[in-house]
Amino acid sequence: MAFLSLLLWAVFVFIAKAVDPEITNWVGLALFYSSLFLALSGSLAVLGFFVRSLFSKKNLKINLVKTSFRQSFLFSFLLISILFMLAENLFSWLNVIIIILILSILEYIFMSEK
Protein backbone atom coordinates (compact mmCIF):
# COMPACT_ATOMS: atom_id res chain seq x y z
CA MET A 1 0.00 0.00 0.00
CA ALA A 2 2.76 2.43 0.89
CA PHE A 3 4.63 1.78 -2.36
CA LEU A 4 1.52 2.42 -4.43
CA SER A 5 0.89 5.62 -2.50
CA LEU A 6 4.39 6.82 -3.32
CA LEU A 7 3.85 5.88 -6.95
CA LEU A 8 0.57 7.82 -7.00
CA TRP A 9 2.30 10.87 -5.52
CA ALA A 10 4.93 10.62 -8.28
CA VAL A 11 2.13 10.52 -10.88
CA PHE A 12 0.49 13.53 -9.26
CA VAL A 13 3.74 15.53 -9.28
CA PHE A 14 4.26 14.66 -12.95
CA ILE A 15 0.73 15.75 -13.87
CA ALA A 16 0.99 18.90 -11.74
CA LYS A 17 4.15 19.90 -13.60
CA ALA A 18 2.76 18.96 -17.01
CA VAL A 19 -0.66 20.61 -16.74
CA ASP A 20 -0.94 24.37 -16.97
CA PRO A 21 -4.23 25.30 -15.26
CA GLU A 22 -4.54 28.52 -17.25
CA ILE A 23 -4.66 26.90 -20.70
CA THR A 24 -5.69 23.29 -20.10
CA ASN A 25 -9.08 21.84 -20.94
CA TRP A 26 -11.31 19.70 -18.73
CA VAL A 27 -9.20 16.56 -19.37
CA GLY A 28 -6.12 18.13 -17.80
CA LEU A 29 -8.06 19.31 -14.78
CA ALA A 30 -9.74 15.91 -14.42
CA LEU A 31 -6.33 14.21 -14.49
CA PHE A 32 -5.03 16.68 -11.90
CA TYR A 33 -7.92 16.24 -9.48
CA SER A 34 -8.19 12.46 -9.94
CA SER A 35 -4.46 11.89 -9.42
CA LEU A 36 -4.53 14.08 -6.31
CA PHE A 37 -7.59 12.18 -5.05
CA LEU A 38 -5.91 8.79 -5.52
CA ALA A 39 -2.62 9.94 -3.95
CA LEU A 40 -4.43 11.42 -0.94
CA SER A 41 -6.63 8.36 -0.57
CA GLY A 42 -3.67 6.00 -0.60
CA SER A 43 -1.63 8.04 1.86
CA LEU A 44 -4.52 8.56 4.25
CA ALA A 45 -5.42 4.87 4.06
CA VAL A 46 -1.88 3.85 5.00
CA LEU A 47 -1.81 6.38 7.82
CA GLY A 48 -5.25 5.34 9.05
CA PHE A 49 -4.33 1.66 8.95
CA PHE A 50 -1.18 2.20 11.03
CA VAL A 51 -3.00 4.32 13.61
CA ARG A 52 -5.83 1.78 13.85
CA SER A 53 -3.43 -1.15 14.16
CA LEU A 54 -1.66 0.59 17.05
CA PHE A 55 -4.83 1.23 19.03
CA SER A 56 -7.04 -1.69 18.02
CA LYS A 57 -5.49 -5.06 18.78
CA LYS A 58 -8.76 -7.03 18.73
CA ASN A 59 -9.94 -6.36 15.17
CA LEU A 60 -8.84 -8.34 12.16
CA LYS A 61 -6.38 -6.56 9.88
CA ILE A 62 -8.70 -6.82 6.87
CA ASN A 63 -11.42 -4.94 8.76
CA LEU A 64 -8.93 -2.22 9.64
CA VAL A 65 -7.87 -1.94 5.99
CA LYS A 66 -11.48 -1.72 4.78
CA THR A 67 -12.33 0.97 7.31
CA SER A 68 -9.16 2.91 6.53
CA PHE A 69 -9.79 2.89 2.79
CA ARG A 70 -13.44 3.83 3.14
CA GLN A 71 -12.71 6.77 5.40
CA SER A 72 -9.73 7.90 3.34
CA PHE A 73 -11.90 7.96 0.20
CA LEU A 74 -14.53 10.05 1.96
CA PHE A 75 -12.02 12.48 3.46
CA SER A 76 -10.14 12.79 0.16
CA PHE A 77 -13.42 13.52 -1.59
CA LEU A 78 -14.07 16.29 0.93
CA LEU A 79 -10.64 17.84 0.36
CA ILE A 80 -10.86 17.61 -3.44
CA SER A 81 -14.35 19.09 -3.35
CA ILE A 82 -13.10 22.04 -1.34
CA LEU A 83 -10.18 22.57 -3.72
CA PHE A 84 -12.49 22.40 -6.74
CA MET A 85 -14.93 24.86 -5.19
CA LEU A 86 -12.06 27.24 -4.41
CA ALA A 87 -10.78 27.00 -7.98
CA GLU A 88 -14.21 27.69 -9.46
CA ASN A 89 -15.11 30.45 -6.96
CA LEU A 90 -17.97 28.37 -5.57
CA PHE A 91 -16.61 28.01 -2.05
CA SER A 92 -18.85 28.87 0.87
CA TRP A 93 -19.07 27.38 4.33
CA LEU A 94 -22.62 26.32 3.63
CA ASN A 95 -21.42 24.15 0.74
CA VAL A 96 -18.75 22.60 2.94
CA ILE A 97 -21.25 21.88 5.71
CA ILE A 98 -23.63 20.25 3.22
CA ILE A 99 -20.86 18.03 1.85
CA ILE A 100 -19.76 17.09 5.38
CA LEU A 101 -23.35 16.18 6.28
CA ILE A 102 -23.73 14.02 3.17
CA LEU A 103 -20.42 12.26 3.81
CA SER A 104 -21.35 11.75 7.48
CA ILE A 105 -24.63 10.13 6.44
CA LEU A 106 -22.74 7.87 4.03
CA GLU A 107 -20.29 6.86 6.74
CA TYR A 108 -23.18 6.16 9.12
CA ILE A 109 -24.83 3.96 6.49
CA PHE A 110 -21.58 2.05 5.91
CA MET A 111 -21.01 1.59 9.64
CA SER A 112 -24.56 0.40 10.31
CA GLU A 113 -24.45 -2.30 7.59
CA LYS A 114 -22.22 -4.52 9.72
C-alpha positions as CSV (number, residue, x, y, z in Angstrom):
1,M,0.0,0.0,0.0
2,A,2.8,2.4,0.9
3,F,4.6,1.8,-2.4
4,L,1.5,2.4,-4.4
5,S,0.9,5.6,-2.5
6,L,4.4,6.8,-3.3
7,L,3.8,5.9,-7.0
8,L,0.6,7.8,-7.0
9,W,2.3,10.9,-5.5
10,A,4.9,10.6,-8.3
11,V,2.1,10.5,-10.9
12,F,0.5,13.5,-9.3
13,V,3.7,15.5,-9.3
14,F,4.3,14.7,-13.0
15,I,0.7,15.8,-13.9
16,A,1.0,18.9,-11.7
17,K,4.2,19.9,-13.6
18,A,2.8,19.0,-17.0
19,V,-0.7,20.6,-16.7
20,D,-0.9,24.4,-17.0
21,P,-4.2,25.3,-15.3
22,E,-4.5,28.5,-17.3
23,I,-4.7,26.9,-20.7
24,T,-5.7,23.3,-20.1
25,N,-9.1,21.8,-20.9
26,W,-11.3,19.7,-18.7
27,V,-9.2,16.6,-19.4
28,G,-6.1,18.1,-17.8
29,L,-8.1,19.3,-14.8
30,A,-9.7,15.9,-14.4
31,L,-6.3,14.2,-14.5
32,F,-5.0,16.7,-11.9
33,Y,-7.9,16.2,-9.5
34,S,-8.2,12.5,-9.9
35,S,-4.5,11.9,-9.4
36,L,-4.5,14.1,-6.3
37,F,-7.6,12.2,-5.1
38,L,-5.9,8.8,-5.5
39,A,-2.6,9.9,-3.9
40,L,-4.4,11.4,-0.9
41,S,-6.6,8.4,-0.6
42,G,-3.7,6.0,-0.6
43,S,-1.6,8.0,1.9
44,L,-4.5,8.6,4.3
45,A,-5.4,4.9,4.1
46,V,-1.9,3.9,5.0
47,L,-1.8,6.4,7.8
48,G,-5.2,5.3,9.0
49,F,-4.3,1.7,9.0
50,F,-1.2,2.2,11.0
51,V,-3.0,4.3,13.6
52,R,-5.8,1.8,13.8
53,S,-3.4,-1.2,14.2
54,L,-1.7,0.6,17.1
55,F,-4.8,1.2,19.0
56,S,-7.0,-1.7,18.0
57,K,-5.5,-5.1,18.8
58,K,-8.8,-7.0,18.7
59,N,-9.9,-6.4,15.2
60,L,-8.8,-8.3,12.2
61,K,-6.4,-6.6,9.9
62,I,-8.7,-6.8,6.9
63,N,-11.4,-4.9,8.8
64,L,-8.9,-2.2,9.6
65,V,-7.9,-1.9,6.0
66,K,-11.5,-1.7,4.8
67,T,-12.3,1.0,7.3
68,S,-9.2,2.9,6.5
69,F,-9.8,2.9,2.8
70,R,-13.4,3.8,3.1
71,Q,-12.7,6.8,5.4
72,S,-9.7,7.9,3.3
73,F,-11.9,8.0,0.2
74,L,-14.5,10.0,2.0
75,F,-12.0,12.5,3.5
76,S,-10.1,12.8,0.2
77,F,-13.4,13.5,-1.6
78,L,-14.1,16.3,0.9
79,L,-10.6,17.8,0.4
80,I,-10.9,17.6,-3.4
81,S,-14.4,19.1,-3.4
82,I,-13.1,22.0,-1.3
83,L,-10.2,22.6,-3.7
84,F,-12.5,22.4,-6.7
85,M,-14.9,24.9,-5.2
86,L,-12.1,27.2,-4.4
87,A,-10.8,27.0,-8.0
88,E,-14.2,27.7,-9.5
89,N,-15.1,30.5,-7.0
90,L,-18.0,28.4,-5.6
91,F,-16.6,28.0,-2.1
92,S,-18.8,28.9,0.9
93,W,-19.1,27.4,4.3
94,L,-22.6,26.3,3.6
95,N,-21.4,24.2,0.7
96,V,-18.8,22.6,2.9
97,I,-21.2,21.9,5.7
98,I,-23.6,20.3,3.2
99,I,-20.9,18.0,1.9
100,I,-19.8,17.1,5.4
101,L,-23.3,16.2,6.3
102,I,-23.7,14.0,3.2
103,L,-20.4,12.3,3.8
104,S,-21.4,11.7,7.5
105,I,-24.6,10.1,6.4
106,L,-22.7,7.9,4.0
107,E,-20.3,6.9,6.7
108,Y,-23.2,6.2,9.1
109,I,-24.8,4.0,6.5
110,F,-21.6,2.0,5.9
111,M,-21.0,1.6,9.6
112,S,-24.6,0.4,10.3
113,E,-24.4,-2.3,7.6
114,K,-22.2,-4.5,9.7
